[in-house]
Amino acid sequence: MKLTAAQIAEAAGGRIHFGSENAIATSVSTDSRTIGEGDLFVAIRGERFDGNLFVDDALAAGAKGVVCNVPPKTDSGAFVIVVDDTTHALGAMARAWRRIVNPMLVAITGSSGKTTVKDLAVHLCVDNLQLLSTEGNRNNHIGLPLTLLNLTEEHSTAIVEMGMNHGGEIRTLTEIAEPSIGVLTNVGDAHLGNFRGIDELIAAKAELFTTMRRNTTAIVNADCERSAKIRESGVLPWEIITFGENPGAKIRATDVAPLDSLGWQFKAWFFKWDQAMRLPAFGRYQISNALAAASIALLLGVPPETIALRMATFDPPRMRSRVHDLGGITVISDCYNASPSAAVAAIRSFAETPGVKRRFVLLGDMAELGRFSEAQHRRVGAAAAEAGITQVITAGDAARWIAEEASAEGADAEHFPDADHAVQYLLKEMKPGDGLLVKGSRVARLERAIELLQMELTGENAAK
């Protein structure tokens, strides 16, 4: 970033209280503890914290400038910009710098698969483009601007992730990022409890396209019925690329079959020509993620042959469909987050996974479902029973409904208060050759289960 105090003040709608309007900021932090010499400190005010209380600390640490609501009493030599809303100011700065660099910007949102699509798209494109991408899941109103402020003038392309759990959030993020290409992975039921119903959730996802400029490109899942409602509403940009196994998709998969080892092989059709693909990842639903990422890469100019070569070497992100061999037991760690639809898809894929003698699932609470929570947890329990899972193990308060429904549908199910107790039970039941799927929202802390299993079964200290 290279923005002057004057540019920052203009973008943020603030005023320079101290310092020169020509002073230049080259890096930004919202944490006074990480401030280095020459950094710009933005004093974010949240529900439980107030960055304005740490302005003096940031200045003492050598901050080049400060954006705040309450200015310091004395002039330290750094520039100080006073604004009404520091969070808005951070986004406005990011938009201003994004316009200066002007990369081809891809924004990815959806109920599930965002991070996998982002990481796979980067993997497919990294040898062909000068790329900036979201680190981890920094996809909210703080993380997205900080990502964009890391753009340099050498970056030709940015691939960013946008998350939401309430209406209006995607609109705000889209206004900041101003995407050239907008990607909707799917519309599931994540965060459904924060909305009055599914139509309101669909509208919240559609904010990406209602906010994008009309001369941009949308990449949309042709297999998702809820995404189809957005397509039918007429809010999409001028160019629409559909992906999926639907025969009408512009980029589609056919001849899908499991690999002898973990993963899938399929034929990808790029408009009118085809390319054989191999995807070394658990879960048939990953084919949809692969097609979305391939659509991005193709639009960014990566040849289909290169897409195929790179896809065959993809390694999924941590805690997202990662497969571990722990003492001869196949353990699938898919516990970064979970929605009912994603949990059902993972269970069905696990039921089809070859080379496993007995199949166990450890399922945790799914968050932000509100009044729909019991019904949606029971839906997952019914799906586990239908899939013929050997034993359904649950951990957490809401997850008891999964066990109850699985048991009512004829499955062998056990419920435990937390991951520690569940693991102790599983260690007694599982044998080499068995498989275990671990799936739940972060509130369930099921990554703890993976860590315990790895320590007990292999002697290692932590799961990768």
Secondary structure, DSSP 4 states (H G I P E B T S, - for coil): --EEHHHHHHHHT-EEEES-TT-EE--EES-GGG--TTPEEE--B-SS-BGGGGHHHHHHTT-SEEEESS--SS--SSEEEE-S-HHHHHHHHHHHHHHHH--EEEEEE-SS-HHHHHHHHHHHHTTTS-EEE--TT--STTHHHHHHTT--TT--EEEEE---SSTTHHHHHHHHH--SEEEE-----TTGGGSSSHHHHHHHHHHHHHHS-TTSEEEEETT-HHHHHHHHTT-S-SEEEEEESSTT-SEEEEEEEE-SSSSEEEEEEETTEEEEEEE--S-TTHHHHHHHHHHHHHHTT--HHHHHHHHTT--PPTTSSEEEEETTEEEEEE-S---HHHHHHHHHHHHH-TT-SSEEEEEE---S-GGGHHHHHHHHHHHHHHTT-SEEEEESSTTHHHHHHHHHTT--EEEESSHHHHHHHHHHH--TT-EEEEE--GGGTTHHHHHHHHHHHH--SS--
